[in-house]
Amino acid sequence: MKTKDTVREVLDRLPDDCTLDDVLYHLYVIQTVGRGLDDVAAGRTIPHDEVSRELRRKWQQAAAG
């Protein structure tokens, strides 16, 4: 979908009394989710278990130190 089409679709879905901040927020969310989906498709992700292990290790180091 082209950018202009995305903007039009967002504007059509928002209420008439929305603010510019509302519009910007929704566009930001759409853009961020799209980047995340691109990362998944390109294999630029870290498995949940790996993230959990790393965070647990850091928390344990912080608690011990």
N, C-alpha and C positions, 0 to 999 in steps of 0.2 A: 504494500500500500504506500502511496506517495505521501510525503509529509503534509501537503495541503489537505489531502483527503483525511488524514488522521486528525488534523486540527478541526476540520469541519465536523467530523464525527463526534469529537469531544464536545464541541460547542452545541451540537444538536442534542446531546444527552444531558447537558447541564441545564439547570433551571435558568429562567430569564433573569433572575436577580443575583446570579453568581458574580463573584468578584474576579478581578484579574488574578489575584492570588489563587483562587479556586482553579482557574484555567491552567495557570502555570504548574500548580501541584499535579493535576491530572496528566498533563503532558510529561512532567518529570517522571511520574510513575510509569507511564507507558514506555518512555525511553529507557528507563532503568531495567524494567522487565525484559524489554527487547535485547538489551546488552547481555543480560543474564542468560537468556535463551541462546544467544549467539555463542556465549562462552561454553555452555553445555554442548552445543553442536560441534564446537571446535575441540572439545576435550579439555578445556581449561578449567577444570573443577578439581576439588579435593574431596575424597570420600569422607562421609560423616564420621566414621570410626577413627580416621586419621586425625581429624580436627579435634574430636573428643579426647584422644590420647594426648595430643599436644597441649590442649588447654588444661587437662588434668595435671600434666607434668609441670606446667608453669604455675598453677595454683599451689601445688605441693611445694615447689621451690620457694614461692612467696611466703607461704605459711611457715616454712622452716627457717627462713632467713630473717 
